[in-house]
Amino acid sequence: MENNNINNDITEDVTENIAEEVTDETVENAQNEKEGKKITPKKLIVPIIIVIILAAFAVLIYWDKVIKPASDIDKEVGVKVEDYISVGELKGLSYDVTQKEWDEMIYDDTHYHEEVNRAAKETDEVECDFKGFVDGKEDKNLTMTEQPIDIGSYTEGVYKAFSDALIGHKKKDKIKVEVDGKDVKELAGDEKDYTGKKVKFELTVKTVSALVSEKITDDWVKENYSEEYGINNKKEFYKWEKECIVEGSVIPALWRKALEKVKLKAIPQKLQQKVIEELDANTEAEAKSQGMSTEEYKKVFGLTDEKNEENYNLELKSELLMWYLTKELKLTASDDEIEEKYNEYYVDANVDSPEEMKKLYTKKEMREVVLLDKAQDYIYKNAQVKFSYKISK
């Protein structure tokens, strides 16, 4: 196991030091033997004392470098991590960045929608409000506001019906659409079954936006990416896109594969409760940021009780694996690294400054972010990642 390798490295270092200390004395004794001279008790006692002292010092080093840090982690987590999980082979996990994944990434960064004053057509994005009615009564499960509809992007279901109906309509137009109840499941989730019902919708167009496609040139890159990202030409842009794929897709995918190598032997109750509270709080925050109630958010994103339970267990395994690797690899998080994370994430958290970020997330919480990044980076660096795409000219 990796822990044994780490321990062996430390004891080998100590052994080498001991060997260096006693070399001169050993050579002298060997020479005496060769010359037939008697080795005095004094000659024997001195090296033995040195060996004993150095051996004791080696134990102290081993305690300071291995045992104590591990026990500190156990104390911080509140459990002995290896009592709750078994971990399989984490090296050699694989991921292939395909042409499709690369093309989608480039497409997302070179295409956007811009509001226009005309009727909607194919490839447009239409933002609308809609209300659903069943048996003549408005149903809140089927009512939403400011929903973007990508015209021509759907092959079935209620959004296909909306997309078809919106073509040819302008801002402020009102449209009526009727669909079968079985087609509204993507709106209602598991809250209610509308099979056998006719559902009538009233749509109000808020905006119509046309698709804009940009050509990647050095000038375009410099104009759009220089100030914020320091990227000034196509070569730098493509390198940055690759880094984004690694951070946004490859590393998370490899971490999920690593979690498949983790087996829960038991459930640490306090840690599980911490995970549940954090995920529930995150769901509430996401719902609030999108102007929904928590129940509405769960419905839209299919967060059923069963799905939530699955997410809780997955997150629990993730946290336990992070602490497991922190112990095995003796990972640390310095004050500078923690401060760097505050500076990096405050914009994503939609706050004005790192100081505001510190009011939302404690130093302990941000320390865990640093450790998780390092644990995931270890998985990535020991994985087999293939980049199977070509850059279009």
N, C-alpha and C positions, 0 to 999 in steps of 0.2 A: 504493500500500500504506500501511497505517497508520503504518509506521515513517517513510516519507517525509514524511507529514503532521507527525509529531512533529519531525523534523529541520527541516522548513521553518519551523515555529513558532519554534524556537530561533534560526535564522539571521535570521528576520524581526525578532525582538526585538533582536538585536545590531545589525542594520542601522538600526533606529529609533534606537538609542542613538548610533550614528555620525552619523546625520543631525542629531540634536539638537546634537551637539558642534560641527559645522562650519557650522551655520546662520548664526550671526552673521558669520563670515568670508565666507561666500558672498554674503550680502546686501551686505556692504561692497564686495566685488569687483564685484558687479552694478551698484552705484551708481556706482562709478568708471568703469565702461565707459559707462554712460549719460551721464556728465558729460564723457566724452572724456579722462579722466585715464589715465596710464600705470600699469600694475600693476607694482610693483617685484618683483625676484626674491625679496626677503624676504617679501613678501606671499604669494607662491606657495609658498615652501618650508614655511612654518609649517603651512598646512592639509594639505599632502601628508604631512608627518611625522605629524600627528595621525591622518590616515587610515590610514597604515601601522601606527602603534602600535595603533590601535583594531581594525584588521583582524587583527593578530596576537593581540590580546586575544580577538577573536571566535573564532579557531581554538582558543585555550585553553579558552574556555567550551564550545565544541562537543565538544572532547575530554573535558572534565570531566563534561558532562551526558549525552553520547550514547555516544561511542566507548569510554571507559573502563568505564562500568557494563556495557555489552554484553560487553566482554572479560572482566570479572569474572565474569559469569554463565557464559560459556563455560568459564572456569577452574573454577568451582564444579561445573558439570555434568560436566565432563571431555570435552565434545565441543562443536563448533559446531553448535547445534541445527538451523539452517536447511540444513545439509548432509545432514540425515537425514530431514527431512519437508518436504512442500509443503503449504501451507494455503490452502483456498478461502475464500469469503466467510463470515464469522462473524456478521455483523450481519443482523437480520431473521429469525432462526430463530423458529418458531412453536410454541405449545402452547396447548391448550384444556382448561381445568379443567371437566369435565363435571358434570352433576347427579349421575350415578352415583358419580363419584369423591368428590364432596362428601358424599353420603348415606352412603357407606361409612366415611368418616372420622368423621362424627358418630356413626354406629352403633357403631363400635369404642370411642368414648369414653363412650358412655352405656349400654353393655351389657357385662355380665360374668357369670361363673359363680360361684356360691356353694355350698359343699358341703352336701348334705342327706342325711338318713338315710331313704331310701326307694328303691324300685326305679326304674331308669332309664326315661325316656320321651323322646318327641320333643323336640328342642331342648336336651336335657341334654348335658353333657360328661362322658364316662366315661374315667377314667384306668385303664389296665390294663397288665399284663405279658403277653406272649404268646411261645410257643415253636412253631416250625414243624417238622414231621416229614415226611420224604420216605423212602419205602420202610422205614418203621419206625424211622428214625434221626433224631435231632435235627439240624437244619441251622442253623448259626450265622448264615448269611446271612438267615434268616427268623425270628430270635429278637431281641426287643427288650424293654426295660423302661420303665415309666412313660410310656407313649404315650397322648396325649389323643385320644379319638375323639368327634367331634361327631355326635351321634345325628341321623340324617335329613339329613345334609349331603352325602351321596355318591350318585352315580347308577350307578356301576359299580365293578368291581375288588374287591380284597380288603377294602378299608375299608368298602365297601358291605355285604359279607358280615358283617364284624365289627359294624357299626352295627345291622343287622337282628337279629343274634343277641343283642346286649346288652340290647335292650329287655325290660323286666320283671325284670332281674337287679339284685341289691344288692351292696354292698361285701362282699368276700371270696368271692363266688360264683365257681365255676369252670365254664367253658363249653368245649365242643368244636365246632369249625367245620371243614368240609372244603370246599376250593375247587380249581378247575382250576389247573394250573401256569401257564397263560398269564396268569392274573389276579394273580400275585404279582410281576410285573416292577417295580412301583413300590416294592416292598420290596428286591428283590434287585439292582435296577439292571442293569448289564451284566455283573455278576460271573458269572452263570450263567443258562442257559436251562432253564426247568422245563416247557416246552411238552410236553404228552402225559403229564405226571405228575399224580397226585392228591396234594395237600398238605393234611395235617391239622394243625390248630392247637389248642393248649390256651391259653385265655385266663383270667387271674385278675383280677377287678375289684378295683381299689385304692380308688377313690373315685367317688362320683356327685355331680355338681354341677348345680344348676338355673340356668337363664338368668334374670338380673335385668335389667330395663329401667328406666332412670331418665328422668324428665321434666326437661327443661332449664328451670329457673327461676332467678331471681336468688339465692334462698336456697341452692339446690343448688350453683350455681357458687361462691358464696362459701365454702360449707362444704368443697368438694372442691378448689378451685383457688386460694384466697386465700393460704394460708400458703406454699405452694411456688412459685407462679407470680405472685402479686400480682394475680390476676384476681378481680373482685368482682361482676360482673353479666353478663347474657346478651350485651350488646353487646360487652363486652371479650372474652368467651369466643369469640364468632364471629370476631372480629378475630384472636384467637390461633390459632384453627383454620385460618384462611386463611393465616397466616404459616407454620404447620406444613406445609400443603400445598405452599406455595412452596419451603420448605427441603427437605422430604422427597421431593417428587415433581417439581415443576416444574424446579427448578435441575438435579437429576441428569438428568432427561430431556433438557433443553436441552444439557447438557454431552455427553451421548451423541450428540445430533445434531451438535454441533460436531466430535466425533471422527470422524463420517462425512465431514467436510470435510478430514480429515487423511490424507495419503497418505505411507506410509513409502517413502523413496527408498533407504534402506539400514538395516542393523541395527547400532546402537552396542553392541558386545559387552559392555562392562563395565556399562553402564546396564541392558542386558537381564538380565544376571546378577543385578544388584541387585534388579530387579523380581521376578524368579523367586524369589529368596530371601525377599523380603518377603511375597509372596503365599503361599508355602509355609508360612512361619512363622505367617501369619494363619490359614491352614487348620488347622494344628496347635493353635493357641490356641482356635479356635472349637470344635474337636472335644473338647478337654479341658474346656472350659466346659460342654459338654453331656454329659459323662461317656462319651464314645465314643473309640475309637481313631481315628487319622487315616484308616485304610482304611474303617472303618465310616462315618465322616462323609462321605467321598467317595462311598461307595455310596449313602447316603441322599439326598444332594443332587446326584447325577448328575455328579460331577466326574471324568469320564473323561479319559484322556490328551488326547484331541482337544479337549474342553471346556477343560481347563487351558491348552492351547496357545493357544486363542482368547482366554482371559482374560489370559494373559501379554502377547500382542500389543496387546490393548485397553488394558491398564494402561501399557504402554510408550508408546503413542500419547498417553495421558492425561498422562503425566509430561513428554513432549517438548512437548506443546501448552502445558502450564503454564509451562515455561521459555521457550517461544517468546513467550507473552504477557507474561511477566515482563520480557523484553528489550524487546519492542515498546512496552509501556506504562510501562516503568520502575517496576514494582511494587516495593515494599519491605515489610519486616516489622520493625517496631520492637520493642524489648525489652518495652515495655508490651503490645503486641499478642500477643507470644509468651506472656507471663505470663498474659494473659487466657485464652488457649487452654488452658493448664494448669489454670486455675481452672474452666474450662467443661467440660472433658472427663474430669476425674479420677473423677467419679461413674460416668460411662458405662464407664470402664475398670475399674470395680469395685475401686478402691483407696481408701484412707482419707483421703488429702489430696493437694494439689498437689505437695507434696514427694515423696510416694511415686510420683506420676506422673512426676516428673523422673528417677527412678531407672530407669523403663521406657523413656522417650522422651527423646532428647537435644534440646538446644536447636536443633540443625540440623534434626532431624526435625520439630519443632514449627514451625520457621520455614517449612518447606515446606507445612505445613497452612495457615498464614496466607496464603501466596502462592497456594495452590490455591483457597482461599475467595475471594480477590480476583479471580483469573482467572475463576472461575465466575460471580461477581457481575457482572463485565463482560459476559459472555455474556447473563446474565439481563436486565441493564439495557438491552441493545441488541436484545432479542428482542421479538416481538409475542405477548403473553400475553393470552388471553381468558378471562374468568371467566363461564362460561355456566350458572351455577346460581342457584337461588332458595332463600332460607332459609325453611324451613317455620315457620309460626306456631303 
